[in-house]
Amino acid sequence: MLVCAAAALAASFPTQAQTPTKVDKVIVTASPFSDQDELQSVQPAVVVGKEALVKDRAASLGDTLSTQAGIQSSSFGPGASRPIIRGLDGPRVKTAENGVGTLDVGTISPDHAVSAEVLGARQIEILRGPATLLYGSGAIGGLVNVVTDRIPQAHSDGTRLLFDGRLSTAEHTRDIGGQLRTSAGPFAFTGEASDRRTDDYETAHGKLANSDTATKNASVGGSYILANGFIGVGVNRFESNYGIPSPDAARIDLSRNRVETLGEINNVLGLERVRFSATNNQYKHAEIESTGAIGTVFRNNASNARFDLQTTPMAGWRTVFGAEVERAEFSAIGAETIVPVTQTKSHALFAVTERKFGAGRLEIGGRFERVSHSPEAPVSLPDRSFSLANGSIGYQWQLDNISAISASYSHAERAPAIEELYSKGAHVATLTYDLGNAQLAKERSQNIDVAYKLQSHAWSVRASVFRNNVKNFIYGASVDENGDGVADHVNTAGEVVVNGELLKREFVNVNARFTGAELSLGYAPTQGFGFTAMSDTVRGVIVSESGSNLPRISPSRIGGKLTWRGGANNAWYTDVGATHVFEQDRVASFETSTPAYTRVDASIRYRMAFANNRSAELYILGRNLTNRDIRVHTSFLKDFAPMPGRSLFLGVTTTY
């Protein structure tokens, strides 16, 4: 229905269709082909640009992206919220920096942060459905790729300095960040640093204890710029210390050291492009109890190497093929050692090819992967290995140079994650007692996606419908062993007790189905009034249990915003909008419903332009202006941690 509505909407713009307008490309860097923008991509892809990131930026990646159609947040406090894509989260949504996984332990538990800093991002790319095929089984539900300039890919326009700072009321935010870019001869250099601090934030009912955050990020990188490409290296240090606003009042003290190389050479050895990367990631975090004692120390030492080659057209076909190797050693030592020390290895080969057919393009891809998990002695748990076969086919019919309809089908397989296989014990941060199942089968997903896209100089439309059937879907099911019709609550030893603090869960295989639709549209003229609107919905059910609901499925939403640009050189911009989140009453067994709410936001910005592309922009953002009590259904902490109340942000960004 959304696709038909979007097509009808597009038909109402005869001027745009009769007089095609050239559109500046925003390249999707995670696309298999290096010259594709959002409109050209056969697979579902959205790029969140720098301007939107300034307005929507939050302390976590999930909260930053939660205004995008089809994306919601796990909302596990401001320091640890992860993106949820089309109802899928955790080990099914891969987070990456410049196309390489963040290699942290964010998927193991919702209280673990994604170790990627949004403040220095050039853009964030969201790939869904078949578009994730090249990035492995950890991206079966989607890929979120944070694109940075840590490793420069071209010379800068002289020496450039970028600065960003902001303050806020409800969170008492103090953000500051800067980036320096320069060149010397054939070399290009980048350095960046940021520091973000927030206090316990104010909700509609008062201050939320243990919700403060402190994050530092610093990196340097350099590249040798060739006439036909670049070769570079970057080093990053990321630190975050944040509270978990739950009754247990735990904290996370996180650090990550990352060294990466990246290179791309075009028109070499008869190939259009050779691209390669290698990354080493040393991750550590300590879970600190409310007494100040260190309860458990998590580590993940991981490395990744990847290359792909893009061939010159042969009989009209363009092909990208490559290989990827990843290794990781995970450990959790301390009071909450519920997952054993485990080594994980994966090896993969992949290929994607495309060709023009008629008025459109056909794209076919495949990936073969081998994943193995090896828990270390003395734990008496079995090694598990999985062979994974993934494939996709998609066709995009180009209606004209500003609009297209695409359809794609994918078969994707995912190996169970180590926490799903081997967990056993109390996880206080999520208030659960988790039981893994070492005999779990791999997930097998069949996904169909149909989309309509339009992009002109002022109008944009994105609409899609999808269905995802997943055999052997893995989730943590609530347990009722004593048969009293109430989910078992246990103590830290796993014993059922009256008023037990922990919900007992066990990971099981079921057959599931996800069905949904997304729509986003906008009219953004160079001057005057415009608007944007979005809506999304997803339904997640357990087919093998007569259509019962899956837990923590994203509720339906609809929103709109009025915008205005004007003044000399369009120096002024303002907007006001509202998003209504519907009640989520399609709940799983032993799960409670979550009430609806409407959030009102606004912003005003003034841009001062100077000579030689130098500028400064002042802005005021207002979030949750009606001070609503917002409870997020996807969150384990919805009963303890509402979202921030009314908050005003004052900020400045400069380019010199």
N, C-alpha and C positions, 0 to 999 in steps of 0.2 A: 504493500500500500504506500509506504514511504517513497519507494522508487517511482511509482506512478505519479504520485503527487509532485515529486521533484521534476519529472519530465514535463508534466503539465505546466509547472511554474516556469520552466525554461522556455516553453513554447510561447509564453506571454511576453518574451523579450525580443520582438522581431528586429529591433534596431541592432542589438548585439549580434544576432545570428547573421544578418545581412551584411554587416560591416565588421568583419573579424578584427579583433584587437590583439596586438602583440602583448604577451604577458611575460614579465620577467620570471625566469626559472628559479625555483628553489629546489636544488638538487637533493634527492634522498640518498645520502651517502651509504646507507646500509642496503640499498638496492643492489641486486647482482650486476646490473649494468650501470656504468658510471655516469651516463648522461640523462638519466630519467628524473623527471620531476614528479610531483604528486599526480598531475593530470595524466601523464604518460604511463605511469606504473600500472601494469595489469593487476597487481596485487594490492590489497587495501593498505594504504599508507597515509599518514598525516604528519606534517612537520609543524612543530610549535616554534615560532621564530623568536628573536631577541625581544621584540616589543612586547609580545604576550608574556614572555618569561619575566620581564620586569614587573608587570602588573600582577601576575598570578604566583610569583615565587613565594615558596613557603620553606619551612625548616626541613622538610622531607620531600623526596621525589614523588611519593603518592599524593600528598596534599597539593603539590605544585600542579599536577596534571589532572586533578579531580574535576576541573571545569570542562574538560574535553569530552565530546560525545563518545559514549562507550567506555569511558574510563572513570572508575571511582577509586576510593582509597580505603586501605585496611584500617586507618584511623586508630593506630595503636600509640596514641600520644604523639606530640609534635616531632619527636626525634626519630621515630621508627616506622612511620607509615609508608606502606608499599603500594604501588599501583595495582589495581584489579581491572582486568580487561575482559569485557563480555562475560562477567561472572566468574572468571578463572583467576587464580592468584597463586602465591607461594611458588612451588617448584615448576609451575606451568608458565610463568611469566619471567622471561630472562631479562635482566638488566645488564647493560653493556656501556662501555665508554669507547667511543671511536670504533665500534664494531667488535670489540673483545669484551667478554663477560667481566663483571666486576669481581668475580672470584672470591666473594665473601661468604658469609653464612646467613645472609638475609633470608633465604628460602626455608631455613630449618625451623624458624619460629617467627611469629609476627612482631616480637619485641626486639628483633635484631634489625638494625638499620641497614639501608643500602649505602655502601661506601662510595657514593658519587656525589660531588658537589654541584648544585644547580647554579650557584652564583656566577661561575665563570663560563657557563655553557654558551656556545654560539647558537645552537638550536637543539631541540630534542625531537627525535623521530619515533613514531609509534607505528609498528608494523603488526598486522593482524592476519589471522588465517594462514593461507599458503605462503605469504610473504616471509614467514619465519623459517621456512624450510632449511635455509642455508646455515642456521644458527643452532641446530641440534635439538634434542628432545626436551631440553630445559626451556625451549621457546614454543612449546606446542600450543600455548594459549596466546602468545604474543611476545614481541620484543620491544623494549624501551631502550633506545640508544641515545646516550648523552654525547653530543658532538662538541668537542673542545678544540681550542687552538694550541693545546699543550705541545704538540709536535707541529711546527709550522709547515705548510705544504706549498707556500709561495712566499716571495719577498713581500714585506710590508711596504706601505706607501710612506717611506721615511721612518723616523722614530715616532711611534704612537703610544700614548698613554690613555688607558681607559680606567675610569673610577666610578664606583657605585657605593652609595651609603644610604641607610634609612633608619628611622626610629618608628616605634609604634606605641600605642596606649595599652591595650589589653594584655599584650605579651611582653611589653617593655623591651621590644626588639632593639638591638644595637648591631646593625650590619655594616660592615665596611669591606670593600674588596677592590683590588686594582690589578691591571694587567699592563705589561710593558712589551712592545713588539719593536724589533729593530733588525737591521741587516748590516752585514759587513762583507763586501766581496761576494763570493758565491754562497755565503752562509746566512741563514736567518735564525733569529733567536726569539724566544718567548719566555717571560717569567710572570707568574701570577701568585697572588696571596689573598686570602680572605679570612675574616674573623666574624662569626655570628654568635650572639648571645641573646637568650631570652630568659625571663623570669617565669615563675609560676603564673599562668595566665588567668585572666578574669573570665568566668562564665556568666551566664544570665543570672546565676544564683550565688555568685561569689568566687573567690579564688580557688583554683584546683591545685591541691598540694602535689608536689613532686612532678610537675610538668615542665620544669625548666630545662634548657638545653645550652650547650656551649660547643661550637664546632670551629675547627681551624683547618685550613687547607693551603698548601703551598706546593708549587711545582716550577721546574725549569725544563726547557727543551730547546733543542737546536737541530737544524737540518742543513744538509748540503743540497742546494737547489740546482738541478740539472736543467738543460734545455727542454728535456722531455719528461721531467718528473722530479722526484725528491727522495732522499733517504735521511731519516731522522731518528733521534732518541729523546725520550723524556723521562723525568723522575718526579714522583709525586709522594707527598706525605699528607695523610688525611687523619684527623683526630676528632673524636666526638665524645662528649660526656653528657648523658641525658637521663632524666628520670622517667620511670614508668608509673603513670598515675593510676595505680591499682591499690587494693587494700594492703598488699605486701610491701609497697613503697620501695621496690628495688631500683638500682641504677645500673647503667651500662657505661663502661669506660673503654672506648674503642680506639684502635690505631691501625693504620694500614700503610705499608711502604710498597710502592709499585714502580717498577722499571719496565719500560716498553720501547720497542723499536717498531718503526713503521716505514714502509717504502712503497713507492709506485713509480713505475717506468712505463711510458707509452711508446708505441711504435718501435718495438724491439723484437728481434728474432722472428720476424714475420707475424707477431702478435699485436693486437691493438693495445693490450695493457697487461702488465704483470704487477700484482699487488701482494704484499707479504707483511706479516707482523709477528712479533714474539713478545710475550709478556711474562714477567715474574711478579707474583703478588704474595706478600707476607702480611697476613691478617691476624689480629689478636683482639679479643675483648674480654674484660672481666665483668662478671655480674656481681654487683656489690649489694649486700643485704642492708636492711634498714638500720642495723646496728653499726654499719661501716665496715664489717668484715667481708672479705672477698669469698664469695660462695663457690663460684666455678669460673675457670678460665678456658675460653674457647680459642682455638687456633685453626687456621686453614692456610697451609702453605701450598700454593698452586702455581702452575705454569701453563701457558698456552702458546702454541705455534700454529700458524695458519698461512696458507698462500692460495691465490686463485689466479687463473690465466683467462684472459678474454681473447678469443680468436678473431681474426678478420672474417668477414662474411664469406661463407661457402655455400653456394647454391641458395643464397638468400638467408641462410641461417647464421645468427650470431650466437656464440656459445661461451659460457663461463664454466670452467671446471676447476676443482681444487681439492685440497685436503686439509684436515685439522686434527691436531693432537692436543689432548688436555690431560693433566695429571694433578691430583690434589690429595693431601693428607690432612684429614680432619681429626681433631682431638678436643675433648671436653673433660677437664680434670677438676674434680672438686665435689662439693655437696650435691650438685645437680647433674651428675654424670649419667644421663639417661640414654645417650647414644655412645657406643664404644668408639675407640680410635679406629678409623677406617680409611683405607686407601681406595681412591676411585680413579679409574683410567677410562678414557674414551678415545677412539680412533674413528675417523670418518672420511669418506670420499663423497663429493657432491658435484652436481652439474646442473646447469640451467641453460636452456636454449630457446631462442625466439625467432620468429619470422613473420613478415607481413603476409597476410592473406586477405585479399579483397580490401574492404574499407577498414580493416583492423589488424591486430597482431595476435598471434598465438604464442603462448609461453608454456614450456614443459620443463619440469625439473624433478630431480631425484637426489636422495641422500641415503647412504648406507652407513650405519654407525654400530660400533661395538662398545658397550659400556659394562664395566665390571666393578663390583664393590667387594673389598676384602677386609672384614673386621679382624683386628689383631687379637691374638691370644692374651689373656686366658679366657676370653669370652667364648662360650661354646655356641657360636652362631655360624651359619653356613656362608661361604662365599656365594655371591650371585653374579651371573653374567647374562647379558641380554643382547640379542641381535635385533637391530631396529631398521626397518625399511620405511622410508618416507617418499612420497611422490605427490606432484601437483600438476594440474593442467588448467590453464586459464586463457580466455579470449577477451580482448577488448575491441569493441566496435567504436571507431572514432566517428562520431556524428558530424563534427566539423572541427576547426582548430581550437575550439573553446569548450567542447563537451564530449563525453564518451560514456558508453555503457559497458560494463565488464561483468563477466561471470567466471567463477573459478571453483575448482573442486580439489580437495587435498585428502590424502591418507597420511596420517602421522602417528608415530608410535613413541611412547615415553617409558623409560625405565623407572621403576620406583626409586624414590630418593632414600637416602640412608636413614632419615628419621622415620619414614614410613615402614621401612623394613625392620629396623633394629631398636626403636625407642622402647624403653621400659622404665617408668618412674614418674615422679612428681615434677611437673613443670609449673613452678609457682607463678611465673610472670603471666601465663595465660590462664592460671587457676584450673589446670587440667592435670589428670593423671593419665599419661599416654602409653598405650600398648601397641608396639609395632607388630608386623606379621612378616616373618622372613620368607614366607611362601607366596607372597603377593605376585600376581601376574602383571605383565607390562600392559599399559594402557594403549588402546588402539582407537584413533579418532577418525571419523569421516565428516569432513566439513564442506559445506556448500555456501558460497557467498555471491550475492548479486548486488551490484552497486551502480549508481549514476553519479557522474562528476561533471561540474561545470565551473569554469574559471574565466572570467572576462576582466576588463579593467576595473569594474566596480562590483559585479555580482560574483558570488561563489555559492555553490551548492554541493553538498556531499550527502548522499543517501544510500543506505545499504540494508539488506535483510540477510540473515544467516541462520543456518541450522547446523549444529555440531552434535553428532551422535558418538558417544564415547563408550566403548566396550571395556570392561574392567576398570572403570573410573575408581580412583583411590581417594577416600576421604575418611576423616576421623568421626566415626559414628558414636553417639552417646550410648551408654550401656545401661540396661535394666536387668541385672542378673537375678535379683530377688523377685521380679515379676510384680511389683506393686504399682506399675504404671507410671512411675516417676524415675527420671534419670538418676543413676547412682551417684552419690557424692561421698567421697572417701577422704581419709587422712593421707599424710605423706607416705604411709606404708602401703597404701592401696586398699585399706580396709573400710568397708561400708560403715559409716557412723552417722549418728544423728547430727544434723547441721554440719556435715563435712564440708570443708572449704573447697575441695577439688572435684571437678566434674570428670568422671571416668570415661575415657574414649578409647576405642580400638580402631586401627586402620583396616579397612575392608575393601574388597573389590565389588563394585556394583555396575550395572549398565545405566548410563545417564544420558540425558539429552538436554542441550541448551539451544533455545530458540530466541531470536531477538531482532531488533531493528534499531537503526540510528539515523538521525537527520541533523544536519547543521547547515544553515544558510546565512548569508549576509549580503548586505548592500553597503558598500563603503566608498562613497564618492570622494574625490580629492578635496572637495569643499562642501560644507553644508551638512544636512542631517542624513544619517544612515541608521542601520539596525543590524543586529545579529539575532539568531534564534537557534535553539538546539533542543533535541529530545532524544531519549534513549530508553530502551526497555529490554530486559532479558528474563527468561524463565528457565530455571534449572530444576529438573525433576529426575527421580530415580525410576527408570522404566521398569527395572526388575522388581520393584516394590509397588506396583500398581500406580505409578505416577506420583508417589509421595515427594515432597519438596526436599531439595538439598539445603543445608544450613548456610546462613550468612550470604544469601544471594542479593546482589545489588538491586535496590528498589528502582522503579520507573521514575523518570524526571522529565520536566519540561521547563524551559527558561527563555528569556528574551532580554534584549538590551537595546536602548536607544543611544545613538552616538552623534557627536557634532564635531566637525573640524572647521576652523576658520581663523580669521585674523591675518595680519601680514605674514606672508610665507607660511601660512597654515601653522602658525606658532601655537595656537590653542587647540586642545582636544579635551572633550569631556564625555562621560557616559554615565548612565544609570540603568540598572537592570535588576531582575529578580529571577530566582530559580526555585521552582516548587518541586519538592521531593515527596512522592506519594507514600502513603502508609504501606509498609511491607507486612501484609498479613498472610502471605503464602509462606508459611514457616515449616521447618522440619520438626520431627518428633522432639519433644522436650525443649523446643525453642520458643521464645516469646516474640510477639509482634513488636514493631517499632512505629511510633506515630509519624504522621506527615509533618512537614514544616515548609516554610517559605523564607528564603534568605534574600535580603536586599543588599546590593553592593553599588558603589559609585566611585568615580575617579575624575580628577581634573589634572591636566598637564600643561606646562608651558615650556616651549623649546626656544632657546636662544642660539642662533647660528652665528658663527664667526668665520673668519677667512680660512681657506685651505682645509675644508671639511672638519673644522673644529666646532664643537657644539656643547651645550649644557642643557639638561632638561630637569625641571623641577616638577614634582608630582605629589598629589595627596590622594590616598586610597582610603575608601571607607568600606569595611567588611561587616556583614551582619548588622546593618544599621538599625534594624528594629529590635536588636538584642534578644533574638529568639533562643529558646532552649533547644539546641540541635543535638539529637542522638543519631548516631550512624549505625545502621543495621549490620553492616559488614564487619563491625568491630567486636572483638572479644570483650572490650571494656565499655560497651555502650551504657551499662547501668552505673558505671563509676565515673566515666570521663566524658562529659558533654564537650562539644566544640567551643572555641572561644566565643565570648559575647561580642558586643559592639567594640570595634577597634578602628582607629585611624592611624594610617601610615604616612609619614612625611619622608620623602626621599629625593635624591639627586643622582643623576648619571651624567658623566662628562666624557668627552672624547677630545683629546688634545694631540 
